[in-house]
Amino acid sequence: MASVSPLSPRSFRNDPDSFLPQALGGFVASHPDATWNTAGYIARRSPVVDVDGNPAVAVISGGGSGHEPMHAGFLGEGMLAAAVPGLMFTSPNAVQVTEATRAADAGRGVVHIVKNYTGDVINFRVARQGLPGIDTREVIVADDVATSSDSGPGRRGTGATILVEKVAGASAFRGDDLDEVTRLARVVAEGSRSMAAALTPGHLPTSGRYTFDLGEEEMEVGVGIHGEAGVDRTDVATAHETVARLAGAVVGDLGLTGGDRVLCLVNGLGATTNLELDLVFDEVLRFLADRGVTVVRSIVGSYVTSVNMAGVSVTLTRLDDADGDTVVELIDAPTAAPAWPVTVGVDPEPVDATTVVPEDVPGTAESAVNQWLSDFVSGVVASVDDLTELDRLAGDGDFGTNMQAAFGDLPSPLKGTDAEVLAALASRL
């Protein structure tokens, strides 16, 4: 099987053993409200209080490193009171969680947001059992439709985790009690589903190995955020086909029909460009619009990653009649967490962003054919790939694309005098 790249996986690092401590140190140093505790967690410098300055319910989360900016990037007023990082794709241990919970508690209780992975679930539960003096609650996120809800461990927790964290954190910040923060977090967790696909696997900076093998013309459908291979391997599909499969599975599992309202998260897995994510979001919007499903709020970006996997996940959260408006208010509520987007899409609709190129076609139907300039334009258009490659070797590789944009839609043959044709070509250039 052909490899995905002629290069071996490479990362910026020093020693593999020092990679994570240095990376965490760099994050803490860049986050003005973060402080590192040697028990193995990141806490807030600011007190855990509500909007009126009174002690608030503390919301904490954590999991294996490699999913950044989740969870540490969502530390801050209005979201998490502490983030507990494990080793790469490895759950934090129960001692870390215990100490983070004890430190975060402001006297009104603590909510644990836990992704449904066996290690995370066990270690967070052990931590709660060791803290009988603190009122703690658990919210399990199990949104990945690529995994079975009927299996032993159940569905994996993936992209919906940050939506649960945001709603819980905002609920706590407005002053809700422990029961209400937990209830609203569970509403989002239970009403959310996700599915992901990848064009290349990720690789761990600490090992220098791909998380799974994938051929050049293949894509993996149903991948997990710990670098797990998917449930199906197919030929590389178009974005339209990929979204139909991912969003279709999510819509089907949630039982969405015309008139339903949703939150939508299009999430990159670490090595997917913003332009690709925007294209995928456009496809998701059109897919849902065709089915009469309304997107009320949207988030597009890389928030729950698998280190550097070139992939995308689609998450939808049903907004029911009872709590839907409250959930939207909490999503909209301000937060100091640096990774939460400054703006969230409001009632987005598909947009036709086509650029209309001026005609600038020389001559008229009665004009004589200008053979030599017709041959010139045909030669340029036929050489677009070669021109792009030459420019790639010398510069930024856009020359052929520019020539295609200028000349690609001209009629053949061109008609008109030399002056008329050259004037039209100059205008297009």
Buried (B, 14 or more C-beta within 10 A) or exposed (E): EEEBEEEEBEBEBEEBEEBBEEBBEEBBEEBEBBEBBEBBBBBBEBEBBBBEEEBBBBBBBBBBBBBBBBBBBBBBBBBBBBBBBBEBBBBBBBBBBBBBBBBBBBEBBBBBBBBBBEBBBEBBBBBBEBBEEBBBBBBBBBBBBBBEEEEEEBBBBBBBBBBBBBBBBBBBBBBBBBEBBBBBBBBBBBBBBBBBBBBBBBBBBBEEEBBBEBEEEBBBBBBBBBBBBBBEBBEEBEBEBBBBBBBBBBBEBBEBEEEBBBBBBBBBBBBBEEEBBBBBBBBBBBBBBEBEBBBBBBBBBBBBBBBBBBBBBBBBBBBEEEBBEBBBEBBEBEBBBBBBEEEBBEEBEBEEEEEEEEEBBBBEEEBEEBEEBBEBBBEBBEBBEEBBBBBEEEEEBEBBBBBBBBBEEBEEBBBBBEEBBBBBBEEBE
